[in-house]
Amino acid sequence: MVGTKLRWGIGVLAAGMVLALPAAALCADTATKSVTFSKDVAPILQAKCQACHEPGSIAPMSLMTYEETRPWARSIRERVSTRQMPPWHIDTSVGVQPAVRGRSGRGAPQGNPADMPPARPVNTALFWQAERDGYGPPDLIVKSPEYTMPAVSQDQWWRPIVDIPGLTEPRWVRMVEIRPTNVQGRKIVHHSIAHVVMDPDEPDPDSVDRGTASGRRDRQDDPSAAINARPSLMEWAIGKGYDRYRDGTGKLIKPGERIAWDQHVHAVGEPVKAGSEIGIWLYPKGQEPKHRSYLIGFTGLKNGTAGLDIPPNSIAHTEGFTVLKENTIITNFQPHFHLRGKAMQVEAILPTGETQVISYVSNFNFNWMTNYIYADDAAPAFPKGTVIHVTAFYDNTKANKNNPDPDQWVGYGDRTVDEMAHAWMNVVYISDAEYQEWLDQHKKSTRTQNQQQ
């Protein structure tokens, strides 16, 4: 039922938010003619769009009223018809599909203003998306100090280290979400990573990922290697929600451990003071998940940072390869680029030589670093020796509306105007017996589906 509503909502918004259809077209279909902004579109905007499209939020314009929405009619039509909005850019024709299919979003004439639902109050406070989705409030919140970003400045990196308050015993984490510390912070915080600093007196070596390898002799210029070597709770970037770890998996945090923040902030023409905070949802006391979850930034660069060289006014691509040293379940996909990023495909090359597309985002949008979480029964598993192949595409031309200057050469770098490419994925390592069990169950499910068809 939920999926039906979402699909209907997208169709309604795509056709009706045109608001500029010829009268003949509106009269051609009775159902179309009866659709109005006040009665039909406004409730969808309130439910699915206003959280971002309201004053002070992340979107560039407010869509709370007919008067505010009408000037954007053609832009909305274009963005919805090209599937840039709602921000759900994964290709649904290939690879593994997320557990939730997307965010929804036909309008027509304004209609009778009396049909307009009561105005939804502007959200002036922060909220946890996971709480809105029914998971309840976080059990712990860890906040970074705030940084004042001047109105005009080079990009900055704010990296404070803080304690984890309220943690008196080892606890297992089942879900995390990062957000800026205030609404204004949405404008300046590009990304934020919460690394775990182990207690030197009681280290937790199992929290360090050792199940992947880039295969390169010299890893010093491999940015993903340095990041993946650090235990991390979550990476957040513009437009991302939460990370829900696969059922029966989690990450352990212990008293004495701390959070090291890695926050990239950029200037927006006005001074803004903000930081980041992470909400942590815990397993019940005494409940220990069977497996650990590890956050991996699978690289899209084969030759390190020097391999990323994008000429002016051109389309380019890079590739990266990472070997799985253990049997691995991949639970989500979040592509990460900067302003020239266009598309990313993640493919598994099995030891047999067979290949399988895991996920593909064909129309990346810098302002929406969407996290695609796979359903537990759909998450793919691969045997040790599999190579994760990330192919990244870049658009350094005028056709890319996010491009600040197509006449510039672009190389690797941490600034917003530089470029990078990696696929953030949470992975779970399983034994040979567990992988065989997964294979048997997968084959059984495939046979059942074929019989039903």
C-alpha positions as CSV (number, residue, x, y, z in Angstrom):
1,M,0.0,0.0,0.0
2,V,2.8,2.4,0.9
3,G,4.6,1.6,-2.4
4,T,1.3,2.3,-4.3
5,K,0.9,5.7,-2.6
6,L,4.5,6.6,-3.4
7,R,4.2,5.7,-7.1
8,W,0.9,7.5,-7.3
9,G,2.4,10.6,-5.7
10,I,5.3,10.7,-8.1
11,G,2.9,10.4,-11.0
12,V,0.7,13.1,-9.7
13,L,3.5,15.5,-9.1
14,A,5.1,14.8,-12.5
15,A,2.0,15.5,-14.5
16,G,0.2,18.0,-12.3
17,M,3.0,20.3,-11.1
18,V,3.2,21.4,-14.7
19,L,0.6,24.0,-13.9
20,A,1.0,25.2,-17.4
21,L,-0.7,22.5,-19.5
22,P,-2.8,23.7,-22.4
23,A,-6.5,23.9,-21.6
24,A,-7.2,21.4,-24.3
25,A,-5.0,18.9,-22.6
26,L,-6.7,19.5,-19.3
27,C,-10.1,18.9,-20.8
28,A,-9.0,15.7,-22.6
29,D,-9.3,13.7,-19.5
30,T,-11.9,14.0,-16.7
31,A,-9.5,12.8,-14.0
32,T,-6.8,15.3,-15.1
33,K,-9.3,18.1,-15.2
34,S,-10.4,17.5,-11.6
35,V,-6.9,17.7,-10.2
36,T,-6.0,21.0,-8.5
37,F,-3.1,22.3,-6.6
38,S,-5.2,23.1,-3.4
39,K,-6.9,19.8,-3.2
40,D,-4.5,17.3,-4.6
41,V,-0.9,18.7,-4.9
42,A,-0.6,20.7,-1.6
43,P,-1.0,17.6,0.6
44,I,1.7,15.8,-1.3
45,L,4.1,18.8,-1.0
46,Q,3.4,19.0,2.7
47,A,4.0,15.3,3.3
48,K,6.9,14.6,1.0
49,C,8.6,17.9,0.0
50,Q,8.2,20.6,2.7
51,A,10.8,19.2,5.0
52,C,13.3,20.4,2.5
53,H,11.3,23.1,0.6
54,E,10.6,25.5,3.4
55,P,12.3,28.7,4.6
56,G,15.7,28.0,6.1
57,S,15.9,24.4,5.0
58,I,18.2,22.7,2.5
59,A,16.3,23.3,-0.7
60,P,16.8,26.6,-2.7
61,M,13.1,27.6,-2.6
62,S,10.0,27.3,-0.5
63,L,7.0,25.3,-1.9
64,M,4.5,25.9,0.9
65,T,1.9,28.0,-1.1
66,Y,0.5,28.1,-4.6
67,E,2.1,31.6,-5.1
68,E,5.5,30.2,-4.1
69,T,5.2,27.1,-6.2
70,R,3.7,28.5,-9.4
71,P,6.9,30.3,-10.6
72,W,8.8,27.0,-10.4
73,A,6.3,25.0,-12.4
74,R,8.5,24.3,-15.4
75,S,11.5,23.6,-13.3
76,I,9.5,21.1,-11.2
77,R,8.2,19.4,-14.4
78,E,11.8,19.1,-15.7
79,R,13.3,17.8,-12.4
80,V,10.5,15.3,-11.9
81,S,10.3,14.0,-15.5
82,T,14.1,13.5,-15.5
83,R,13.9,11.9,-12.1
84,Q,16.2,14.4,-10.4
85,M,13.3,15.0,-8.0
86,P,12.3,13.5,-5.8
87,P,15.9,12.8,-4.9
88,W,16.1,9.1,-5.7
89,H,18.7,8.6,-8.4
90,I,19.3,4.9,-8.4
91,D,18.6,3.0,-11.6
92,T,15.7,0.7,-10.9
93,S,16.3,-1.4,-14.0
94,V,19.5,-3.0,-12.8
95,G,21.2,-4.3,-9.7
96,V,19.9,-4.6,-6.1
97,Q,17.0,-2.3,-5.2
98,P,16.6,-0.6,-1.8
99,A,14.1,-1.6,0.8
100,V,12.3,1.7,0.3
101,R,11.7,2.6,-3.3
102,G,11.9,6.4,-3.0
103,R,10.4,9.6,-1.9
104,S,7.2,10.8,-3.6
105,G,6.4,13.9,-4.8
106,R,0.1,16.4,-10.9
107,G,-1.2,19.5,-9.9
108,A,-3.0,21.8,-12.3
109,P,-4.9,25.0,-11.7
110,Q,-4.9,26.3,-8.1
111,G,-8.5,25.3,-7.6
112,N,-10.6,26.4,-4.6
113,P,-8.3,27.8,-1.9
114,A,-10.8,26.4,0.6
115,D,-9.6,23.0,-0.4
116,M,-6.1,23.8,0.7
117,P,-5.1,21.8,3.8
118,P,-4.1,23.8,6.9
119,A,-0.6,25.2,6.5
120,R,2.0,22.9,8.0
121,P,4.2,24.8,10.4
122,V,7.7,25.7,9.2
123,N,10.1,23.4,10.9
124,T,12.5,25.6,12.9
125,A,14.0,22.8,14.9
126,L,16.1,19.8,13.9
127,F,14.6,16.4,13.6
128,W,15.9,12.8,13.3
129,Q,14.8,11.2,10.1
130,A,15.0,7.8,11.7
131,E,12.6,8.9,14.4
132,R,10.2,10.2,11.8
133,D,10.4,6.8,10.1
134,G,9.3,5.1,13.3
135,Y,12.5,4.0,15.1
136,G,12.0,6.3,18.1
137,P,14.5,8.8,19.4
138,P,18.2,7.9,19.6
139,D,19.6,6.4,22.8
140,L,22.7,8.6,22.7
141,I,23.6,11.9,21.1
142,V,27.3,12.9,20.6
143,K,27.8,16.5,19.5
144,S,30.8,18.2,18.1
145,P,31.8,21.8,19.1
146,E,30.6,24.3,16.6
147,Y,32.7,26.1,14.0
148,T,32.1,29.7,12.8
149,M,32.4,29.7,9.0
150,P,33.0,33.3,7.6
151,A,30.8,34.5,4.8
152,V,33.7,34.3,2.4
153,S,36.5,31.8,2.9
154,Q,38.3,28.8,1.5
155,D,36.9,25.5,2.4
156,Q,37.7,24.4,6.0
157,W,38.0,21.1,7.8
158,W,36.8,21.0,11.4
159,R,38.2,18.0,13.3
160,P,37.5,18.1,17.0
161,I,37.6,15.0,19.2
162,V,34.9,14.5,21.9
163,D,33.9,12.1,24.6
164,I,30.8,9.8,24.2
165,P,28.6,11.0,27.1
166,G,26.5,8.5,29.1
167,L,28.3,5.4,28.1
168,T,29.1,3.4,31.2
169,E,29.5,-0.1,29.7
170,P,30.1,-1.7,26.2
171,R,27.0,-1.3,24.0
172,W,26.2,-2.5,20.5
173,V,25.0,0.0,18.0
174,R,22.1,-0.9,15.5
175,M,21.6,2.4,13.7
176,V,23.2,5.9,13.5
177,E,22.3,9.2,12.0
178,I,24.4,12.4,11.6
179,R,22.9,15.9,11.2
180,P,24.2,19.5,11.5
181,T,23.8,21.0,15.0
182,N,21.3,23.6,13.7
183,V,19.2,24.3,10.7
184,Q,21.6,26.9,9.3
185,G,24.3,24.3,9.4
186,R,22.7,22.5,6.5
187,K,24.1,25.3,4.3
188,I,27.7,24.9,5.2
189,V,28.4,21.3,6.2
190,H,29.3,19.3,3.1
191,H,30.2,16.1,4.8
192,S,30.8,14.8,8.3
193,I,32.4,11.5,9.4
194,A,32.3,10.1,12.9
195,H,35.4,8.0,13.5
196,V,35.8,6.0,16.7
197,V,39.0,6.7,18.7
198,M,39.8,3.5,20.6
199,D,40.8,3.5,24.3
200,P,44.6,3.0,24.2
201,D,44.3,1.0,27.5
202,E,41.6,-1.3,26.2
203,P,41.7,-1.3,22.4
204,D,39.1,-3.1,20.2
205,P,41.1,-4.5,17.3
206,D,38.0,-6.2,15.8
207,S,36.5,-2.8,15.1
208,V,39.2,-2.2,12.4
209,D,38.4,-3.5,8.9
210,R,40.8,-6.1,7.6
211,G,38.5,-7.7,5.0
212,T,39.4,-5.6,2.0
213,A,42.5,-4.7,0.0
214,S,43.1,-2.3,-2.8
215,G,45.7,-4.6,-4.3
216,R,48.1,-1.7,-4.8
217,R,51.7,-1.9,-3.6
218,D,51.9,1.7,-2.4
219,R,48.7,2.7,-0.5
220,Q,50.0,6.0,0.8
221,D,48.3,7.9,-2.0
222,D,45.1,5.9,-1.8
223,P,42.7,8.1,0.1
224,S,40.2,5.2,0.7
225,A,42.9,3.1,2.5
226,A,43.5,5.8,5.1
227,I,39.8,6.2,5.8
228,N,38.9,2.5,5.8
229,A,41.7,1.8,8.3
230,R,39.8,3.8,11.0
231,P,36.8,2.4,12.8
232,S,33.8,4.6,11.8
233,L,30.2,4.8,12.9
234,M,29.0,6.8,9.9
235,E,29.7,9.1,7.0
236,W,27.1,11.8,6.3
237,A,26.9,14.2,3.4
238,I,24.4,16.7,2.0
239,G,20.9,15.1,1.7
240,K,21.7,11.8,3.4
241,G,19.5,10.2,6.1
242,Y,20.6,7.5,8.4
243,D,22.5,4.2,8.3
244,R,20.5,1.2,9.6
245,Y,22.7,-1.8,10.0
246,R,21.5,-5.2,8.8
247,D,19.5,-7.0,11.5
248,G,21.8,-9.1,13.6
249,T,24.8,-6.9,12.9
250,G,26.2,-3.8,14.6
251,K,29.2,-1.9,15.9
252,L,30.5,-2.0,19.4
253,I,31.3,1.2,21.4
254,K,33.0,1.1,24.7
255,P,33.6,3.4,27.7
256,G,36.8,5.4,27.2
257,E,36.4,5.6,23.4
258,R,35.8,8.9,21.8
259,I,34.5,10.4,18.5
260,A,36.9,12.1,16.1
261,W,34.9,14.3,13.8
262,D,36.0,15.0,10.2
263,Q,33.8,17.8,8.9
264,H,34.1,19.6,5.6
265,V,32.5,23.1,5.6
266,H,32.3,25.7,2.9
267,A,31.3,29.4,2.8
268,V,27.9,30.4,1.5
269,G,28.0,34.2,1.6
270,E,26.9,34.7,5.2
271,P,28.6,33.7,8.4
272,V,27.2,30.5,9.9
273,K,28.1,28.7,13.1
274,A,27.5,25.0,13.2
275,G,28.9,21.6,13.8
276,S,27.6,18.0,13.6
277,E,26.0,15.6,16.0
278,I,25.4,11.9,15.7
279,G,22.3,10.0,17.1
280,I,23.0,6.5,18.2
281,W,20.4,3.8,18.5
282,L,21.5,0.9,20.6
283,Y,20.6,-2.8,20.9
284,P,18.9,-3.7,24.2
285,K,21.3,-4.4,27.0
286,G,22.6,-8.0,26.9
287,Q,21.6,-8.4,23.2
288,E,24.7,-9.0,21.1
289,P,24.5,-9.1,17.3
290,K,26.2,-12.0,15.6
291,H,28.3,-10.0,13.2
292,R,30.0,-6.6,13.0
293,S,29.2,-4.1,10.4
294,Y,32.1,-2.2,8.7
295,L,31.9,1.1,6.8
296,I,34.0,1.0,3.6
297,G,34.6,3.7,1.1
298,F,35.1,1.5,-2.1
299,T,37.4,3.6,-4.3
300,G,36.6,4.6,-7.8
301,L,40.3,5.5,-8.5
302,K,42.6,2.8,-9.9
303,N,45.8,4.8,-9.8
304,G,45.3,6.8,-6.7
305,T,44.8,10.5,-6.6
306,A,46.9,11.1,-9.7
307,G,44.5,9.0,-11.7
308,L,41.8,11.6,-11.5
309,D,42.4,14.2,-14.2
310,I,39.4,15.8,-15.8
311,P,40.1,18.1,-18.8
312,P,38.0,21.3,-19.3
313,N,34.6,20.9,-21.2
314,S,34.8,17.1,-21.2
315,I,33.2,13.9,-20.0
316,A,35.6,11.6,-18.1
317,H,35.6,8.4,-16.1
318,T,37.7,6.6,-13.6
319,E,37.7,3.0,-12.3
320,G,38.7,1.5,-9.0
321,F,39.1,-2.1,-7.8
322,T,38.9,-3.5,-4.2
323,V,39.4,-7.2,-3.3
324,L,37.2,-8.8,-0.8
325,K,39.4,-11.0,1.4
326,E,36.3,-12.5,3.2
327,N,32.9,-13.7,2.2
328,T,30.9,-10.4,2.3
329,I,27.3,-9.1,2.5
330,I,26.9,-5.6,1.2
331,T,24.0,-3.8,2.9
332,N,23.7,-0.4,1.2
333,F,25.1,2.0,-1.4
334,Q,25.8,5.7,-1.3
335,P,27.8,7.2,-4.1
336,H,30.1,10.2,-3.2
337,F,31.3,12.8,-5.7
338,H,31.6,16.6,-5.7
339,L,30.2,19.0,-8.3
340,R,31.3,17.2,-11.5
341,G,30.1,13.8,-10.5
342,K,27.6,12.4,-13.0
343,A,27.1,8.6,-12.5
344,M,28.5,5.6,-10.6
345,Q,28.2,1.9,-11.1
346,V,29.3,-0.7,-8.6
347,E,29.9,-4.2,-10.0
348,A,31.1,-7.4,-8.5
349,I,33.7,-9.5,-10.4
350,L,33.4,-13.0,-9.0
351,P,36.3,-15.4,-8.8
352,T,34.7,-17.4,-11.6
353,G,35.0,-14.3,-13.9
354,E,31.3,-13.7,-13.8
355,T,30.1,-10.1,-13.2
356,Q,27.1,-8.8,-11.4
357,V,25.9,-5.2,-11.2
358,I,25.2,-4.3,-7.6
359,S,23.9,-0.8,-8.1
360,Y,24.0,2.1,-10.6
361,V,23.1,5.8,-10.0
362,S,22.8,7.4,-13.5
363,N,22.0,11.0,-12.5
364,F,24.0,11.9,-9.4
365,N,23.0,15.2,-7.7
366,F,25.6,16.8,-5.5
367,N,22.9,18.2,-3.2
368,W,21.4,14.8,-2.5
369,M,23.9,12.2,-1.3
370,T,21.1,9.6,-1.0
371,N,21.8,6.4,1.0
372,Y,20.2,3.3,-0.6
373,I,19.7,0.7,2.1
374,Y,18.9,-2.8,0.8
375,A,16.3,-5.0,2.3
376,D,17.9,-7.8,4.4
377,D,16.6,-10.5,2.1
378,A,17.8,-8.6,-1.0
379,A,21.3,-7.6,0.2
380,P,23.9,-9.4,-2.1
381,A,26.6,-11.7,-0.8
382,F,29.9,-12.5,-2.5
383,P,32.6,-15.0,-1.9
384,K,36.1,-14.1,-0.8
385,G,38.3,-13.2,-3.8
386,T,35.5,-11.1,-5.4
387,V,36.6,-7.8,-6.8
388,I,34.4,-4.7,-6.2
389,H,34.7,-2.6,-9.4
390,V,33.6,1.0,-9.1
391,T,33.2,3.0,-12.3
392,A,32.7,6.7,-11.9
393,F,31.7,9.2,-14.6
394,Y,32.2,13.0,-14.5
395,D,30.6,15.9,-16.5
396,N,32.8,18.9,-16.7
397,T,30.7,20.7,-19.3
398,K,28.1,23.5,-19.4
399,A,25.4,20.8,-19.5
400,N,26.2,20.1,-15.8
401,K,24.2,22.7,-14.0
402,N,26.2,22.1,-10.8
403,N,29.5,22.8,-12.6
404,P,31.0,26.1,-11.2
405,D,33.5,26.5,-14.2
406,P,33.7,24.0,-17.1
407,D,36.8,25.7,-18.4
408,Q,38.9,24.4,-15.4
409,W,41.0,21.3,-15.2
410,V,39.8,19.3,-12.3
411,G,41.9,16.9,-10.2
412,Y,41.5,15.0,-7.0
413,G,41.1,17.0,-3.8
414,D,39.0,17.6,-0.7
415,R,37.6,21.0,-1.7
416,T,34.1,21.2,-3.1
417,V,35.6,22.5,-6.4
418,D,37.9,19.5,-6.6
419,E,36.7,16.0,-7.3
420,M,36.7,12.4,-5.8
421,A,34.9,9.2,-6.2
422,H,34.0,6.4,-3.8
423,A,31.0,4.3,-2.9
424,W,30.2,4.2,0.8
425,M,28.9,0.8,1.8
426,N,28.4,-1.1,5.0
427,V,29.6,-4.6,4.8
428,V,29.3,-7.8,6.9
429,Y,31.8,-10.6,6.8
430,I,30.5,-14.2,7.1
431,S,31.9,-17.7,7.3
432,D,32.1,-20.2,4.5
433,A,29.2,-22.1,6.0
434,E,27.1,-19.0,6.3
435,Y,27.9,-18.0,2.7
436,Q,26.9,-21.5,1.5
437,E,23.7,-21.2,3.5
438,W,23.1,-17.8,1.9
439,L,23.7,-19.4,-1.6
440,D,21.3,-22.2,-0.9
441,Q,18.6,-19.9,0.4
442,H,19.1,-17.5,-2.6
443,K,18.8,-20.4,-5.1
444,K,15.6,-21.5,-3.3
445,S,14.1,-18.1,-3.5
446,T,15.0,-17.8,-7.2
447,R,13.3,-21.2,-7.9
448,T,10.2,-20.1,-6.0
449,Q,9.9,-16.8,-7.9
450,N,10.4,-18.7,-11.3
451,Q,7.7,-21.2,-10.4
452,Q,5.3,-18.3,-9.4
453,Q,5.9,-16.6,-12.8
